Amino acid sequence: MNQSIDSTVSATPPIPQPGAMEHESVQAINEAVQNSSAWVGVLKSEIAKNIVGQEMLVDRLLIGLLTGGHILLEGLPGLAKTLAVKTLATAVSTDFRRIQFTPDMLPADIMGTEIYNPRDTSFEVKQGPIFSSIILADEINRAPSKVQSALLEAMQERQVTIGESTFALPELFLVLATQNPIEQEGTYPLPEAQVDRFMLKVVVDYPSREQERMILEMVEHIDSKISVQPIISPDDILKARSVVDSIYLDDRIKDYIVSLVYATRDPAGVDLDLKDYIETGASPRATINLKVAARALAYLNGRGYVIPDDIKSCAMDVMRHRIRISYEAEAEGITSEDIIRKLLDTIPVP
């Protein structure tokens, strides 16, 4: 096999058409989405006050907001990962906590702990910063695995156990984590169980030449700081989520999702000789998250139905951290992204 896997740009897939009996209901969903998503453009404009470009990053953050799916942002320092999350949290009228992960951090620093009260001769629970709606886990891979694993219960079950007591987290609960590439000095790889709980892994790249010029202009006026105003409330987001859940998903789209994910475990089934390059394929969470993320993307685009392009757009961020490549793939310079591109180019689009 070649050193890299080539990918080709496919034509825009057709929109799957519902049956005659479903047509009216799809129209109703479409109208509900268009009426419900009026805030999206306003929120993006507010975020653009601090963030130049990075449209894909902003869309992925909004997908997390609309689905409750946690997001892992990876990129070199200085690419506005932290600023983007802080700006989003400011534009949402809810509580927000930033947790700076460090090598000497303990799980109790995040979750909280029991403190002895000598007056009552009893232990009292002091809740940690995890008890907030939006959590920025900054540089999450700078803390050891025992601290990273402390987030597992919160991310999956939306609850935290301290001692013998279990506490529910807010209904609007979202972990937005940033990490530097693991090649950077002083970082720890995230445990596989935790990585799988992130709905999306978004790789943040450098801005374009034009965008960097705009950033330069913005920095010149840094003294006159632009304040971001709250645009939407948690109740509005929860209402929007119910609309997202109702977005039409054709059976052919569902089959396409399953085909993509299953091919990561059995590439020979789609006539691809990739078995030696894949250690483990994507988990069933990838199937579920691909459906949820595609619905949210359709909502952001004002549509009440999912098209194949929604699946193809989300597939990389949903699956890149769920495919474990083999040593042979590493030796040949093949990444999980290369494998996903090959699958997208090979599996027939409905």
N, C-alpha and C positions, 0 to 999 in steps of 0.2 A: 504494500500500500504506500501511496505517496506520503511525503512528510506532512502535508496538510490535506484536509478534505475540502474540495472545491464546492462552492454553493452557487446556485444560479438564481436570478430574480424571476419569479413566476408572475404570470399575469394576474390581475386582480380577480379574485374568485367571485362567482356569481352570488347574489343574495338568495338564500333558500326561501322559497315561497311556501307559506302555510296552505293547508287545504281550504276549500271554500267555506266549510263550517267554522274554521278557526279564524278566518280573515277579519271578521268584525271584532273579535276579542283582541287580536293583534293591533288593530287600529286603535282600540280603546287604550291598550297598554302604551302605544306610541304617544297618544295625546297626554296620558298621565305622566310619562317620562318628560315630555317637552314642558309641561306645566310645572313639574316638580324640580327640574334641573336649571331653573333660571338663575340660581345662585352660583352656579359653577363658573360662569364667565366673570362675575363680579369678584369671586374669591381668587381666581387666577390673576386678575388685574391687581388685586391687593398684594398678592405674593410677589408680583413683578416689580413692586416698589423696591424690594430688597434683592431679588434674584433676577439676574440677567440670563436669558436663555434657559437652558436646562428644562425644556418643555416636557421631555420624557420623564425626568425625575419628578416634576410636579404632578404629572398625570398618575404616576405610580403611587405617590403619597396620597392622592385623592382616592385611588382605588382602595388603598388600605383603610382610609376613613370611611368609605362607603360599604366595606365588607367586614370590618373588624379584623382583617388579616394583618399580622405583624410583618414588618418589612426590614430587611437588612440592606444597608447601603454600604457599598465597598468602593473605595477610591483613595487616591493619594491625598495627603494633607493639603488644605487650601482650596478644595474644589466646592466649597459652600455646602457640604453635607449637613453640618450642624446648623448653619444659618437657615437653610431651607426648612428644616424641621422646626426650629424656633419660630420662624415666620409663620408657618402653617398653624402652629399651636396658638400663636397670638391672634390669628384671624378666626379662630374658633373660640367661642365664648365658653371656655371650660378651664379646669385646673390643669396645670402642666408642671412636670418636674424633670429636671435634668440630672442624671446620675453619671458622674465622671468615673469610669472604671479605671482602677489602678492595681498594680501587682500586690499591694498590701491590703486590699479590701477583703472583708469577710461577708458571708451571706447575710448576717444580721444587719449589716449596713444598708441592705436593700429591703429585706423583708420586715425587719423589726425584731424585737426580742422581748423577753419577760424581764421585768425589773422588780426587785424585792422592795416592798414597802414596809419599813420597820414599824410604822404607826399601826397598820392593820395586820402586821405579821403575815402578809400574803404577797403573791406575785401579781403584778399588773402588766398588761401587754402595752408596749409602746410600738405603735405602727411605724413602719419605715416609709420611704418615699415611693414605694411601689403602689401605694394606695392613692393614685391619681389617675385621671382619665387618659392623658397622653404622657407617655414616658419616653424621654430621649436617653437611651443607653449609649452614652458617648464613648467611642473607642472600646467597645465591648470586649474585643480580643486582647486587651492589655491586662485583663484580670485572669487569674488561673481558673481551671475548669470547675472547681467546686463552687465558685461564685457564679459563673455562667449558668451552671446547672440549677442554681437556686431559682432561676426564672421559669423553669419548666412548668411547674404547677400553675403559676400565674398565667402563663401564655396559653396553656391548653385548656385549663378548667376554670379560668377567671376567678380563682380563689387562692387564698394564702393560708397555710397552716402554721401557727406559731404556738409551740408547746402542744397543749391538748385542745386548743381552740382553732376553729376554721372561720375565716372571714371572707365574705364576698367582696369582689372588686367592683368598681363602678360599671354600670351597664355599657357605657361608652368607655372601653378600655383598649388602648392601642400602644404597642411597643414599637418604636422606631429606633433601630440600633444602627450605629455607624461603626465601621471597622476599617483599618488600614490593611493593605494587602499583607498576607502572612509572611511574605518575604522581608517585611520591614523588621528591624531589630526590636526586641522586647515585646513580641506579640505571641499569643497562644492560639492554636487552632480551636475553633468552637467544636464541642462534642456533636457527633452526628445526630443524636436525638434532638438536640436543641436546634440545629440548623434546619432540620425537617419541619420544625414548627413555625418557621418563617414562611409566610405565603409566597413572598417574592424576595429574590436577591437581585438588587439593582446595582449594576456597575456604573459608577459615575466617571465620566471622561472629561478631558479638558474642553473648555469652551472654544468656539470657532474664533478665527481672527477678528471678525466683525464684533462678536460678543465681547471679546477681551478689550477691544477699543471702547466699547460702551461701559465696561467695568471701570476702565481708567477714568472716564468722564465722571462716573458716579463717585469714585473715591475722592475726586477733587472737591466735591461738595459734601464731604462726610461730616463737616461741622454742623450743617443744617440737616440734622437727622430726620428722616421721614418715618413717621409713626404708622404702624399697621393697625387698622381698625378691625374689631371683631365683625364678622360678616354673617356667621351662622351659629346657631345654638345646638347643643347636644340633642334636644328634642327634634329639631329640624333634620339632623343627620339620621336619627333613628327612623323618622318617617321616610326619608329618602331610601334607607336600606330596605324598607318594606316594598317600595316601588322597584328597586333593583331585583329583589327576589322574584318579582312577578314577570320579569322580562322573558319574552318568548325564546325558547331554545328548541330548535327543530331536532327530530330524532337523528337526522343525518349528521348534524353538528355534534350530537352526543357520541355517535359512533366514531366520528373523526377524532374527538378528544381521547376516547378509549384507545383507538388505533395508535395515536402518537405516543401515549404513555406506555402502552403494552409493548411497543416496538423497542423501547429502551431496555426491556428485559429479554425480548426475543427478536433481535434484529433480523435473524434469518427468515422469520416469518414474512418479512417484506423484501426478501431477496437482497439484504445488505450484509456484507461480510464484516461485521463490526464486533462480533462476539469477543474476540481477543482484546478489544480495547475497552470493554465495559466490565468493571468488577461487579457492581450492583446497579440495577436500574432504578427508575423513579418509583416512589411508594404510592399507594392509593391516595395519599394526601395530594399528590400532584394532580390526579384526575379531578378530585373535588375542587381544588383551588383554581384549576384552569377554567372550570365552568364558572365559578364565582367571579374570578377576575375578568373573564370575558363579558359577563353580564354588566359588571361595573364599568368596563370600557365602553360598552354600547350606551350605557346611561350618560357617560361623559360626552358622548357624541350625539346625544339627543335622540337615540333610537330605542324603540321598544322591542327589538329583536336582535339576536346575535348573528353575525356573519362570519365566514371563515377567516377573514382578515383579523377579526378580534382575537380569535384563537392563535393565529400565527404571530400576532403582535405580543401576546402575553406568554407564549410558550417558552421563550428563552429565559425570562425572569422567573417563571414558575419552576422550571426543570433544571436550570444550570447547577444549582446547589444540591440537587437530589440524585444526580448521576455520578457515581464514583468510578473514575477511570482507572485502568490497570497500569501497572508499571511499564508495560509495553507501549501503551499510549503516551505516557510521559516521555519515554525514551524517544519516540518518534515526533514529539512536539504536538500531539493531538490533544485537544481540550474537550471538555463536555460541551462547550459551545459549538465546536466543529461537528460533533455527533448530532446535536439538535438541528443544526442547519441541514445536515444531510437527510435527516428524517423528514424535515419540512419539505425538502425538495423532492423526496421520493414518494411519500404517502399521498395517494390521490385526494384531491380536495373535493368536497361534495358540491 
